[in-house]
Amino acid sequence: MNNGGAEAAVAPVGGPQPLEWKFSQVFGERTAGEEIQDVDIISAIEFNRTGDHLATGDRGGRVVLFERTDTLDHVGQRRDLEKMDYPINRHPLFRYKTEFQSHEPEFDYLKSLEIEEKINKIRWCQSAYGALSLLSTNDKTIKFWKVQEKQVKKVCDLNVDSTKAMGNGPIVGSSISTSSKQYMANGGCTSNDFSLPNGGLPSLRLPMVTTLETKLMARCRRIYSHAHDYHINSISNNSDGETFISADDLRINLWNLEISNQSFNIVDVKPANMEDLTEVITSAEFHPIHCNMLAYSSSKGSIRLVDMRQSALCDIHIKLFEEQEAPGSRSFFTDIIASISDIKFAKDGRHILSRDYLTLKLWDINMDSGPVATFQVHEYLRPKLCDLYENDSIFDKFECCLSGDGLRVATGSYSNLFRVFGCSEGSKEATTLEANKNPMRRQGLTASRPSRSLGSPSGVVRRGKGADNSAVDANGNTFDFTTKLLHLAWHPTENSIACAASNSLYMYYA
Amino acid sequence: MAMIDEPLYPIAVLIDELKNEDIQLRLNSIRRLSTIARALGEERTRKELIPFLSENNDDDDEVLLAMAEELGVFIPYVGGVQYANVLLPPLETLCTVEETCVREKAVESLCRIGAQMMEQDLVESFIPLVKRLAAGEWFTARVSSCGLFHIAYPSAPEALKTELRAIYSQLCQDDMPMVRRSAATNLGNFAATVEAPHLKVDIMSMFDDLTQDDQDSVRLLAVEGCAALGKLLEPQDCAAHILPVIVNFSQDKSWRVRYMVANQLYELCEAVGPEPTRSDLVPAYVRLLRDNEAEVRIAAAGKVTKFCRILNPELAIQHILPCVKELSTDSSQHVRSALASVIMGMAPVLGKDATIEQLLPIFLSLLKDEFPDVRLNIISKLDQVNQVIGIDLLSQSLLPAIVELAEDRHWRVRLAIIEYIPLLASQLGVGFFDDKLGALCMQWLKDKVYSIRDAAANNVKRLAEEFGPDWAMQHIVPQVLDMINNPHYLHRMTILHSISLLAPVMGSDITCSKLLPVVINASKDRVPNIKFNVAKVLQSLIPIVDQSVVEKKIRPCLVELSEDPDVDVRFFASQALESSNQVMMS
């Protein structure tokens, strides 16, 4: 609590206390010197609505599911814990549940185009009866998955002696089905021509089924394909529980979950002449409460709110959120770094969080003159934009997330760092964490400087590793372009964050 | 292991395969569940088979769907209606699964069983089932429960009826929009079973909740409820409660709701009756016709004629016609197209004078529309206007429209107009047709798209039917036969096809004297495809012409073809010869 205590003293009265983040769990931790397979790199993270499940997608097209354990069976455990004299720490704990191959690499022969299997987005759907259902998408195809417990059964006490049949059958093992098919072929006789006695035939019996174990089975229920000419960047479920949208660079389509062979194009920003193209769609999300509202962001740094009630084609927005650029500040990179990589609605639907290359911005949908708050994520990179452009890092797409109570926001950075900001009135909380088992190692830095500094962690940390790709700027900040923390998600009800550092999933709580 | 007698073997296999690993075999067994039940007998079906099915309900959705369907007709196999309640437990479980189609089928089957059950059984087992589902933890159970109330309610005692109404009211306010949608969908069915006093109070308040729902998808369904409830209420209650809702819906902020009103307009008018329609729905409808969303205008435009039939002509001319005029120049081609598909039907409603004065200019402008669908839709309904004002007034504009469509660069448009040619011919009469359209019909036979040539051949036949063989002899047959010398073999093939279609219409004499020689001649063609088509055509001519002609002309030709170097020609020739032998024998 030392660090936290120091920070609490700095934090002004009024705003909530800054959180002290602790390491909770890691899945797929790298051992030193281990080489990371590209297919193992996590490319999507999403909690479900209740926070009882977490899904990750990776570049290899796999979806991995985790389930929360601390709420599941804590009753028995609690007593044990008490006995062991540990404090009862009820922070979300997850365990591996199952995984399945969602997408496979494909080749579009008509367009001579390779389609990667990489999972771009995962969204959970409302489901029932113990089943989990989710949508996953790669660049072109969205799939609706249902994961359900299936009982593995042993069937015995059959009418037809299978051992005997096996002896007669030409192919061992398949004899039952072959013999039955034979009967089915001339099987019309079975139904009507028999004169069945009134009381039934006592020699027939139903097979005995004994359940051996249950295992999870993932089944692809529907495939929504051939609706996008460009790469799908986002999918989002509607609050009505029956529709969802998918967005690519130029269009947004509306689907019904039950219908996979048609979708409606609701937003189309494709100009008549592609040479006139100045702006693409980078992200889109439905309003969490109002079924008719959705927001989408663009590469020019604007967010448009559209109302599906007004018109079938939503090319006309009802609100436009963008920040006026300060005069004279334009440079070659202005447009590039203004591009919004992700937007998220707050749970109450009142605020939208957006992430561009250097900042996080929080918007109030009732105020379109400018953001209500701007947080500098890694302002110390501004002088480095040229290098970042050279090595394409400037096009990295960082995601952002809000806490369930809407009081804090988080987003990723380089060197496996991610930052948490308080966004309630008067909050000066700005924490830098590193995705490893000791997340607060950097905390001292931000705390040492009265955390008003929406900017760089100033102190110098000489990291023992001295990674190859890291660079040290004039102020002595280190940053490593290759270890970027793009994907993270905030638990919907608790202060818990799941984030992906390449192939590892780290979880923190406060 | 039991030894199974040989005749029982198929059933034994069927039973075993209920649990086979192959889903196709399981499906097959489930579809024959009635056979299994009959083999087991009624008692063992009740005591063993049904519990067995209840326990094994984590199967694939396809199997569950089949099971839900089979169980709906299973009453005879469990020993009749007095045992119907044993079927409820497995169906109850199926009502809670995640897959929508399985649940819907299970609800359908439960309704079917419930409708046959005895009153006491309904009270003792069916109603508790409905209540359990309605209180289900998962929304799927609650969704299913909504569809069962109309079966459960009528036989419930008074106290239970009150409870059921209260439960349904809860479902209308459920947290999950899926449940509210289901409640909205089924409200009409449920309301039909509720007594009048409760209808006005309880049901109407549920309906009010649904009409004010935040979710567009729920309000959409409430629009349909308007029509269903309107029919159940007394006219004055309907005017007091339903009419304002419809008027509100017609101004809903969501275009999808307004679209539903436009789409359901006729049913809504029927529900409220003609008088309120004239007074209150005309302004609402006019608003929909002028809606700023094209989808709404499309739906509204499509109802113009049906709506005007409810009104008197004066009202229609005064209020609706101005909108129709606007719509005929609407910016959306789909609106114009929807209008064009129904506007001809307004002619009988408005009468001759109004049609000539008001509608004719609209017809003419739509006939000149740049979008082919609009023109086609007008032409397809020509008969309706012909009855009222005759065709003469239109024919001047009609011809250019037809010619333009006939030469449209999209073959589907050409195809569509060809299909209307017989209709046009019958409406326009022989004289007009001869002058203007005859040449077009011949031109299509030489189209570069097969579907058009094929349709053109059919068209020639239908014209011959319409105007008779004599006319066809003069105006069609010579022109068609001329084309047999076309240098392109595909076109020659079209002519052969036309001949085979024309022959039955023209009769034996003309076939023998005019058509047959041309076909026989074509058997000397240098292209094998033509030759084997000749064989096919000859085969089709055999039943039409006299036996002597078959002997003298057709068979020698076929015999020659059956010795052709080309294998396909030989094949079809010998096939034709065989069929001629059969005709001779019979």
Interface residues (C-beta under 8 A of the other chain):
Chain A: Q126 S127 A128 Y129 A131 S133 K146 Q148 E149 K150 Q151 K153 V155 L158 N159 V160 D161 T163 K164 I176 S177 S179 S180 Y183 M184 G187 C189 T190 S191 F194 L196 P197 N198 G199 G200 L201 S203 L204 R205 L206 P207 V209 R221 S239 D240 G241 E242 T243 E258 I289 H290 C291 N292 M308 R309 Q310 S311 A312
Chain B: M1 A2 I4 D5 P7 L8 Y9 P10 I11 A12 V13 L14 I15 D16 E17 L18 K19 N20 D22 L25 N28 R32 S34 T35 R38 A39 L40 G41 E42 E43 R44 T45 E48 L49 F52 E55 N56 D58 T96 V97 E98 E99 T100 W138 F139 T140 A141 M176 P177 M178 R181 D214 Q215 D216 S217 K253 S254 W255 R256 N292 E293 A294 E295
